[in-house]
Amino acid sequence: MNRISASAVRLGQRARGSQKVSRCYSTSLPKLPAFDYTPPPYTGPSPEEVLKTRKEFVNPAIFSYYRKPVMIVDGKMQYMFDHSGRRYLDFFAGIVTVSVGHCHPYVTKAAVEQMQKIQHTTTIYLNPNIGEFCKKLASTFPPETGLKVVYPVNSGSEANDLALTMARLYTGNYDVIALRNGYHGLTGAANAATAHHTWKYKVPGDAGVRHALNPDPYRGPYKGSDPEAGKKYAWDVKNLIEHGTSGQVAAFIAEPIQGVGGSVQLAEGYLPEVYKTIRHHGGLCISDEVQTGFGRTGTNYWGFQNSGVVPDIVTMAKGIGNGAPLAAVITRPEIAQALAQRIHFNTYGGNPVSMAIGSAVLDVIKSENIQQRAHEVGAYLKAGLQSLQRKHTIIGDVRGQGLMLGVELVRDHKTLEPANTELLDVFEAAKDLGLLIGKGGLYGNVLRIKPPMCITKQDVDFAVEVLDRAFASVAKK
């Protein structure tokens, strides 16, 4: 039986004592769906000991969630378990990384079997895994795109860095256009393309990157109700190139849905216009699919397909390895060839274990209809969140596709003043009731909802009820 924290009980008591509680739900605490798994008893150090050791020996830049951090020691599919055996519904998937479920048996089996053969060789020796994985990954792209040559790496930051290098080498140009509010990583060029002051240090590193107006239909100057919003935002890219560069660019890089920036969907019609502009000025178009790839948006396997565009380079990570350190860059053969003019090597990229895991993840996404599940369950979840929006005035916007969703909290629907402190209260209350979610946006006022794509509609019902209780508790403060 799940152990309910005292704070969760208090929250439930407050909800039961309020006449504002929705009549849609019972006054008992939300109950997780039944699940046939019990984790083995945890016998390691206490959370207090772990936190003490972490504070003493781990770099302080490495942060944790919650006022009292949760210690997760076990996981199975869409659920995680703390040191006491309490079960939580995971609605953030290790920051949009666990795609097919924690410890998925097929993926785990592939990893263990490969580790028992050989764990590391580097690509200087032949091993069948890298070729098999790259071929399988290339098959997920429509043949007419020409995207077929893969370079495996370890992280999204590394993939974006490599993509920008490829674009600069192939075009012979230097300037890169990225979007304000975009996030592409913390290494060199990837961090230069990132446009959040909260992720940047006061050190040199932004040379060659120009940030265009973010095509945000909610917070931007041109709203989603404007049918010409996409074209108006796209004009800013043209203007930026003409006034801020030599007139020739290497690349444009953007996420189809901005992840760290708060699940922001780009204005409709924006990407087709920008892609035309970039190519006219000699550049390549890069789609950062680190969070949107592998069916997460539901309607398509890749996020760029939702806008009807074809990029020249696609970067990916996170869901590709279901938690393993795996990422990749895919492009056309002629662009990939530009990298071969000098020695280029990646010690861990193409590692046999990572390749076996990645190949197994691709198998599961196909065999278990993960994309279709993201589409159907995601639509059900979004409808549930929209029902909460109609009920709780603090919710300013519900957005996203499939199982990549965001809920933005505001204090005023005209000024859009961010309700960031209120979000923290919702965040904590949800955790106390058994739901782990993410947060983001430049102002820290967006709930990032990106669960493992194996969740069920019963899980959604639980999550929506928890969030309803959490929002109600905040409204009473």
Secondary structure, DSSP 8 states (H G I E B T S, - for coil): -----HHHHHHHHHHHT-TTS-TTS-SS-------S-------S--HHHHHHHHHHHS-TTS--SSSS---EEEEEBTEEEETT--EEEESSHHHHT--S-BT-HHHHHHHHHHHTT-S---TTS--HHHHHHHHHHHTTS-GGG---EEEEES-HHHHHHHHHHHHHHHH----EEEETT----SSHHHHHH---GGG--SSS--TTEEEE----TTTSSS-TT-TTHHHHHHHHHHHHHHHHSSS--SEEEE-SEETTTTSEE--TTHHHHHHHHHHHTT-EEEEE-TTTTTTTTSSSSSGGGGGT---SEEEE-GGGTTTSS-EEEEE-HHHHGGGGGS----SSTT-HHHHHHHHHHHHHHHHTTHHHHHHHHHHHHHHHHHHHHHH-TTEEEEEEETTEEEEEEBS-TTT--B-HHHHHHHHHHHHHTTEE-EEESTTS-EEEE---TT--HHHHHHHHHHHHHHHHHHHT-
